[in-house]
Amino acid sequence: MGGHVMNMGGGGAGGPRPVKLTVTKPPARTTYLVGEAFDPTGMAVEAGFDDGTVLTLAGGYSLEPSGPLQEGDTQVTVSLAMGGKTVSAAVDIETLHVGETLDATSWEDIRKVSGARYAANLWKPGDKKTITLNGAVGTTRFSNLQLDVFILGIDHNAALEGAGIHFAIGKIGDGLVGLADSYCGTSSSGTYAFTMNTGNTNTGGWNKSHMRTAILGADGPVARPKTNTILNVLPSDLRAVMRRVNKYTDNTGGGSASAENVTVSQDYLFLLSEYEIQKANTNANPYEQEKQACYAYFEEGGARIVHKHNVPTAAAAGWCRSPRADGSQYFCTVSVSGNAGSALASCSYALLVGFAV
């Protein structure tokens, strides 16, 4: 038989004794910050007794830890003591340690928060964290370059791209900056410049571009990135928590725009698409937007004008990963005024690089 009991604190030695305790329904909340107390709301607990009785408890049990949760706590023990017998069951929890700000939180802990789908409770688009870049990308050398990454969106387009926190590199102060080389604003056929391709073609789209493979090193691996790529100059603690993102883009190019051209690539680093910035397709394949979403940072009014990282007061055109739909020589850009534009694939422009944790 079954029933409910409101208070199991009593019970004599001669009465039925508990033999089993089961958490039949987990609590509504299982993720906590260090210092918060466990909340049993929504939890269902069932006790079995040596006379065959099974009761659903509405209270009368104890919890351990009963006070503030500590870093490393992974379970809360639920116990019922009656008639000299104690039975227990465990509830799995996750305890997250975060700093007072995003910047004060380690990348490892940011990854844990992201994995627990808890980031939206703590942070918002535009929140920043400082990183330091070191190393060479072609002829461009970054030497202890400090700049901020900022949140573009949380669980952005998650049904297609997966859950996580999407960031962009970057900001200096309040200004939006892209990584720029010495060729910025000019054309180059070399394999060292921040160009979409070494020639004026968008055939193969984003997936086959010189930018994706040779400059960003977007396809990884993160543990031992390709030399002379932007992935390789990122801090190792950041690379350790980065995840691949499913990014949909026109990966055919060649001046032909169709739904079939929009396919997926799996990227550790990516440039933003025209639609992800503008919430409109002006020059890109119009079918891209069926698989994309505008980032919350831009949708909520974040600045679109990109500046050079090495001259933060100078606005520059910035590359998008979207090929121009009506021409075989161009990729889309963010113009110096922050609007949709396009340029020949062999031009070097500033790079607003995205990643996800």
C-alpha positions in Angstrom: 0.0 0.0 0.0 1.0 3.6 -0.4 0.4 6.9 1.2 1.8 10.3 2.1 3.3 11.5 5.4 3.9 15.0 6.3 6.2 14.4 9.3 8.4 11.4 9.8 10.3 12.7 12.7 8.7 10.3 15.3 8.2 6.6 15.3 8.8 4.1 18.0 11.3 1.2 18.1 8.4 -1.2 17.8 6.9 0.3 14.6 7.9 -0.4 11.0 11.4 0.5 10.1 12.6 2.0 6.8 14.6 -0.2 4.6 14.9 1.9 1.5 14.8 5.5 0.4 14.4 6.5 -3.2 14.4 9.9 -4.9 11.7 9.2 -7.5 11.8 12.7 -9.0 14.8 15.1 -9.0 14.3 18.6 -7.7 13.5 21.4 -10.2 17.0 22.8 -9.7 20.2 20.8 -9.7 22.8 23.5 -10.6 24.1 25.9 -7.9 26.7 28.5 -7.4 29.2 28.0 -4.6 27.6 29.4 -1.4 24.0 28.7 -2.3 21.9 26.1 -0.4 20.2 23.1 -1.9 16.6 23.6 -2.8 14.4 20.5 -2.6 11.4 22.1 -4.4 9.9 19.6 -6.9 11.8 16.6 -5.4 9.8 13.5 -4.7 11.1 11.0 -2.1 9.7 7.6 -1.5 10.4 5.4 1.6 9.9 1.7 1.8 9.4 -0.1 5.2 10.0 -3.6 6.5 6.3 -4.3 6.7 5.9 -3.7 2.9 4.5 -0.1 3.3 5.7 2.4 0.7 5.2 6.1 1.6 5.8 9.2 -0.5 7.4 11.7 1.9 6.4 15.4 2.0 9.1 16.1 4.7 10.7 14.6 7.7 14.0 13.8 6.0 17.3 15.5 6.4 19.7 16.9 3.8 23.5 16.9 3.9 25.1 19.3 3.2 22.3 21.3 4.8 24.0 24.7 4.5 26.0 26.6 1.8 27.3 24.3 -1.0 31.1 24.2 -1.5 33.2 23.9 -4.6 33.5 20.2 -5.4 30.1 19.2 -4.0 28.5 16.8 -6.5 25.8 15.2 -4.4 23.3 16.0 -1.7 22.4 13.1 0.6 18.7 12.7 1.6 18.3 10.7 4.8 15.4 9.3 6.8 15.9 8.2 10.4 13.2 6.1 12.2 13.1 3.4 14.8 16.9 3.4 15.1 17.4 2.8 11.4 18.6 5.4 8.8 18.3 5.0 5.1 19.7 7.4 2.5 19.6 8.3 -1.2 21.7 10.8 -3.2 20.7 13.6 -5.5 23.3 14.6 -8.2 24.1 18.3 -8.3 26.6 20.5 -10.1 28.3 23.3 -8.1 29.7 26.1 -10.1 32.4 28.5 -9.0 32.4 31.9 -10.7 34.0 35.2 -10.1 32.2 38.5 -9.4 32.4 39.2 -13.2 33.0 37.3 -16.4 36.5 38.6 -16.5 37.2 37.2 -13.0 36.0 33.7 -13.9 38.4 31.2 -15.3 37.8 29.7 -18.8 37.5 26.2 -17.1 34.6 27.5 -14.9 33.0 29.4 -17.8 32.9 26.1 -19.7 31.3 24.4 -16.7 28.7 27.2 -16.5 28.1 26.9 -20.2 27.7 23.1 -20.0 25.2 23.4 -17.2 23.1 25.8 -19.4 23.4 28.4 -16.6 25.2 31.2 -18.3 22.1 33.3 -19.0 21.6 33.5 -15.2 25.0 35.1 -14.7 26.1 37.0 -17.9 24.7 38.9 -20.9 25.7 39.8 -24.4 28.5 42.4 -24.4 30.1 41.1 -21.1 33.9 41.0 -21.6 36.9 39.0 -20.6 40.5 39.9 -21.3 42.8 37.6 -23.2 46.5 37.9 -24.4 47.6 36.9 -27.9 51.1 35.8 -28.6 52.6 34.4 -31.8 52.7 34.9 -35.6 50.0 34.6 -38.2 51.9 34.9 -41.5 53.8 38.2 -41.3 51.7 39.5 -38.5 53.1 39.1 -35.0 51.1 39.5 -31.9 53.3 40.1 -28.8 51.5 40.2 -25.5 48.5 41.9 -27.2 45.8 42.3 -24.6 42.2 42.8 -25.8 38.8 41.7 -24.7 36.6 39.0 -26.0 32.9 39.6 -25.5 29.7 37.6 -25.5 27.8 37.6 -28.8 25.0 35.4 -27.6 24.1 32.6 -25.2 22.8 29.3 -26.6 22.7 31.1 -30.0 20.7 29.3 -32.7 21.1 26.3 -30.4 18.8 23.9 -32.4 21.3 24.0 -35.3 24.5 25.1 -33.7 24.4 23.5 -30.3 24.2 25.0 -26.8 27.0 27.2 -25.5 28.3 30.8 -25.1 29.4 32.5 -28.3 32.2 35.1 -28.1 33.9 37.5 -30.5 37.4 38.8 -30.6 37.2 41.5 -29.7 37.2 44.9 -28.0 39.7 47.4 -26.8 38.0 49.6 -24.2 34.4 50.1 -25.6 35.5 50.0 -29.2 34.8 47.0 -31.5 38.1 45.9 -33.0 39.1 43.3 -35.6 42.5 41.7 -36.0 44.3 43.5 -38.9 47.5 43.0 -40.7 49.8 45.4 -42.5 47.9 44.8 -45.8 44.5 45.9 -44.3 42.6 47.7 -47.0 44.7 46.5 -49.9 44.8 43.4 -52.1 47.4 40.6 -51.7 48.0 37.3 -53.5 50.2 36.0 -50.7 49.4 33.1 -48.3 50.3 35.3 -45.4 47.7 38.1 -45.7 44.2 38.3 -44.0 42.4 37.6 -47.3 39.5 35.4 -47.9 41.4 33.8 -50.8 44.7 34.4 -52.5 42.9 35.1 -55.8 39.6 36.8 -56.6 37.2 33.9 -56.3 34.6 32.7 -53.8 34.3 29.2 -55.3 34.1 26.7 -52.5 32.5 29.4 -50.2 33.6 29.6 -46.6 34.4 25.9 -46.1 37.2 25.9 -48.8 38.5 29.4 -48.2 42.1 30.4 -47.5 40.7 32.4 -44.5 39.1 29.4 -42.8 42.0 27.0 -43.1 45.2 28.9 -43.4 44.5 32.1 -41.4 42.1 31.1 -38.7 42.9 27.4 -38.5 39.2 27.0 -37.9 39.1 23.2 -38.2 41.7 22.6 -35.5 42.9 20.7 -33.7 42.9 22.8 -30.6 45.5 20.9 -28.7 48.2 21.4 -31.4 46.9 24.1 -33.8 48.4 24.7 -37.2 51.3 27.1 -37.0 50.8 30.6 -38.3 47.1 30.5 -37.5 45.0 32.6 -35.2 43.9 29.5 -33.3 47.6 29.0 -32.5 48.1 32.5 -30.9 45.1 32.1 -28.5 45.8 31.3 -24.8 46.1 27.6 -24.1 43.5 27.7 -21.3 41.0 29.2 -23.7 41.7 26.6 -26.4 41.3 23.9 -23.9 37.6 24.7 -23.4 36.6 25.7 -27.0 34.1 23.6 -28.8 33.3 23.0 -32.4 30.3 24.9 -33.7 28.0 23.9 -36.6 28.1 26.9 -38.9 25.9 27.1 -41.9 27.1 29.1 -44.9 27.0 29.1 -48.7 29.9 26.6 -49.3 29.5 26.6 -53.0 29.9 30.2 -54.1 30.7 30.9 -57.8 27.8 33.4 -58.1 25.0 30.8 -57.8 22.6 31.2 -54.9 20.4 28.3 -53.9 19.3 26.5 -50.8 21.5 23.5 -51.6 24.6 25.7 -51.4 24.1 26.3 -47.7 25.8 23.5 -45.9 27.5 23.0 -42.5 31.1 23.3 -41.4 32.4 22.5 -38.0 34.6 25.3 -36.7 36.5 26.2 -33.6 36.9 29.7 -35.0 34.7 31.4 -37.5 34.0 34.8 -39.1 30.5 36.1 -38.6 28.1 35.9 -41.5 26.3 38.9 -43.0 22.9 37.9 -41.4 24.5 37.2 -38.0 25.6 40.8 -37.9 22.9 42.7 -39.9 19.8 40.5 -39.4 19.3 40.9 -43.2 20.8 39.3 -46.3 21.8 42.2 -48.6 24.6 40.6 -50.6 24.7 37.0 -49.2 22.8 34.0 -50.4 19.3 34.6 -49.1 18.9 31.0 -48.0 21.7 31.4 -45.4 19.3 33.1 -43.1 17.1 30.0 -42.9 20.0 28.3 -41.1 21.3 31.3 -39.2 20.3 33.8 -36.5 21.4 37.3 -35.8 23.6 37.5 -32.7 21.9 39.0 -29.6 24.7 41.5 -29.2 23.9 43.1 -32.6 20.2 42.6 -32.3 20.2 44.5 -29.0 22.0 47.5 -30.5 25.7 46.6 -30.2 28.1 48.6 -32.4 28.8 47.2 -35.9 31.6 49.5 -36.9 34.9 47.6 -36.7 38.2 49.2 -36.0 41.8 48.0 -36.5 43.2 46.3 -33.4 46.5 48.1 -34.0 44.9 51.5 -34.6 41.8 51.4 -32.4 40.6 54.8 -33.6 40.7 53.8 -37.3 37.5 52.2 -38.7 38.1 49.4 -41.2 36.0 47.1 -43.4 35.6 43.7 -41.7 35.3 40.3 -43.5 32.2 38.2 -43.2 32.3 34.5 -44.1 29.4 34.7 -46.5 30.2 34.7 -50.3 28.4 37.4 -52.3 25.5 35.7 -54.0 25.5 37.4 -57.4 29.2 37.3 -58.1 32.0 34.8 -58.2 34.8 37.1 -57.0 33.5 38.6 -53.8 32.8 37.9 -50.1 30.5 40.0 -47.9 31.9 42.6 -45.5 30.9 45.0 -42.8 31.6 48.3 -44.3 33.5 51.1 -42.5 30.0 52.6 -41.7 28.8 49.3 -40.1 26.5 48.4 -43.0 26.5 45.4 -45.4 29.1 45.5 -48.1 31.3 43.2 -50.2 34.8 43.1 -51.6 37.1 41.1 -53.8 38.3 38.0 -52.1 42.0 38.9 -52.4 41.5 42.0 -50.2 42.8 42.1 -46.7 40.4 43.3 -44.1 39.9 43.3 -40.3 38.8 40.0 -38.8 36.0 39.8 -36.2 36.6 36.2 -35.1 34.0 34.2 -33.2 34.3 31.1 -31.1 32.2 29.1 -28.6 32.7 27.6 -25.2 
